[in-house]
């Protein structure tokens, strides 16, 4: 596959309609933030198994000549979400993945849209109204959108598990079955909710008429969330974490996300001089996997809500600390590996406009279809991000009221020393830092174009959907000799399909100093690059 080219603007998303929504805004003179709001609204409608307006989002933003920026649109745990509350529900082991009691954190993504909208007007001269930015999403929700194979297949896979949850069958099934690929999928209640946001503004979701309705519905079905939890939520403008790599300054999201993990992996590999090995060689994959193990150990020991952390995430990116991790990597032998965090359903999207303003964005409901609940009037599918909390008071991510949950989400952005800029990312839980590693090293270290970097076979250390093994999973397009050598190094290898969705839906855009844009989309997704 060849990369896509552009010069006036480019967007990439795991669903083609979302990238087209962003492109339409760019063509109308909108900036990258405005384009991403449009794409975020559309993807929430057309890819409902992967994300929704009942989830969270994170943004990493760069405008030439301005400081790096970011938006943390992550919701905190409900005030009622205590260990004693779960005990009163008969739950003492772990928080269930599904149902109203899994819907225990505020959905922050709409506040992120609002923060981006305000920032666009204040700093980038944004002029398009919110109603225009949500126009495509409202149309697709009201008039319908063709069901993708991904949505149909995943709905069928999770149908038995999720059918008992409030609102799921009425929203996502047709006569008790998964919708057929290519059939028209309508979400009229969601369309009305988006119209309300377009008319009243994003704040209505948290402190207005819409907030009151959402809180009422959540309480009715048994969630611990209340109106006060929505009222107190605000998106935060943050300074992203920064890795000084030998070829680029690389940026990612702060905790409670695992953005620091993605940067640590790249920093460890830089310390190990990864470029001495051929791209996609056994040595290349081995070192990427071993660097991942070291970064994951740090994550599982330290990364949580930053209000509860003893160290700032930036401290883990110092050259001295990264060297201590690099020194633990054996070039010949795989280290043992324990349990990972597991899968998650998410979307990543990127936009760069004609002025070189870059946005790397990620939006999620955690597991496929989140908590599996759909609010009866507003049509919102709520996330289950809070099931990542522990009911063990001594755990790193122990449940506390108003605490932010650990997030696998992390959008990435790089500014190269030669003047290029790049946005990149993926969905996929534990796989996010690993696929980011593949995309960054293949483009930045080895000079591959974005499409080649994404299309090449990938690996995943850890669990995928419906699996409990934490093996090293490889797409079957890897050379058999590579598989054999990795096994000889001690890796517990399992094989995946040729283009396996479990390794993520990645995307990447690179902008040259001349303004030329090159983009790559993931053939494992329903995505596309849109440019002009």
C-alpha positions, 0 to 999 in steps of 0.5 A: 500500500502507498501512503496518501498525500496532501498539502492543505490538510489531512485527517486519519481515522479508523472509520472513513466517515470520521476522516471525511467529517474532519476533511469537510471542516478543513475545506471550509477553513476550519482549523485542526481542533475544529476538524477533530471535534467534527471527527470525534462526534462522527466516530461516536455515532458510526463506530459505536462498539469502539467509543461513544459520548458516554466515554472519556477522551485525551488530546495532545496539541501542537501549533507552530510557535506555541507551547505544546498543549493537551486536554485531559477529559477523563471523568472521576469516580462517583461520590457514592462509588466507595468500597462499602457501596459495592459491599452493599451490592454484594460485591467484594472481589472485583468490580464487574465489567458490565452493567450499571454498577460498572458505570461508576465514572463520569463520562468526560469526552464532551467536556473535552470537545468543549475545551477544544472548542474554546481553545480553538476560538481563543488561540487558533482563530476558530470561527465555525459554530458547534452546530456545524461541527456536530452536523455530520454526527447528527445526520448519521445518528438520525438518518442512519449509517451502514453497519461495518463488519467490525460492528456486526461481528463484535456485536454478535461476539458479545451479544449473549453477554450484553443482551441482559444489560439495560438498553443494549438490545433495544439499541444495538440488536435487530430482532435479538440479533446482531445487525447485518454488515451493510444494514442501516443503523439508526440512533434517533435518541442519540441524534436528539442528544447531539442536537441538544449539545449543538444548541445549548453547548457542551456544558449542558451535558454536565450542568444543564437540562441534559445533565439533569436527564442523564443523572436521572437515567443513571440513577434509575438503572442503578449506577452510583453516578449522580447530578453532583458528579456531573456538576463538578466535572471539568476538562483540564488543560495540561502540559504533555509529557516529553521524551527527548529522543535522539531524532525527535521530541516526542510527546504523550499524555500525562497520568492517569494514562499510560502515555509515560509507558509509550515514551519509556519504551521509545526511550529505552530503545533509544538507549539500546541503539535500536537502529543497529538491528534491521527493521522487523528482524528477530532482534528488532522485535525482541528488543521492542518486546523486552523494552515493553516489559520494563516499561510495564513494570514501572506502570504497574508499580507507579502509574495511577491518578496523579493526585495519588502518585509519589513521583511526577510522570516526567521523572520516569523519562530522564536519561538516567532512569531510562538507562537503568531500565535499558541495562535490564534488557538482555539482547539474547534472552526473553525475561519472564512476563506476568499478567497484563492489563488486558484489552480495551476498545478505543479509537485514535484519530489525527489531524494536521491542517494547512498551518501545521497545527497538529492534533492527536486524539483518543476517545474510549468507552474502555471495553467493547460497548463499555458497561453495555448500558444505554440510557433510555431517553438520551441514548447514551452508551456509558463507559465502564472505565471504572472497573479498572479500580480495585476494591483492595484498599492497598492496591495502586488503583484503589477505588476512592470517590472522585478519584480518576481511573487508570487509563490505557489511552495515550495519544502521541505526537512527535516533532522531529529535529529535521523540522517534520511533525507527526501525529500517531496512535492506536486503540488496543489497551496494552497494545497501544504502547506496543503499536506506537512503538512499531509505528514510531520506530519504523518511521522515525528510526528506519525512515519508512513511510507511514503506510508501510509502517502501519501495514507491516505485521505487528506483535502484541505482548499480553491478552486480546479479546476473550483470551486469558494468556499473556503470550507474545502474539505475532501476526502470521505474516512474520517470517517463520524464521523470525518466529523460530528465533523468538521462541529460541530466545524464550518468548512464549509465542502464539500466532494471530491472523494475517491482519488481526484487529487485536493488534489495534487500529493505528494511524499516522500523519507526517508533515514535512517542513515544506507543508507536504503531508503523508498519511497512513491508515490501518487496513485492520480497521474501517478507516481512511486517510482524507486529505486535500 
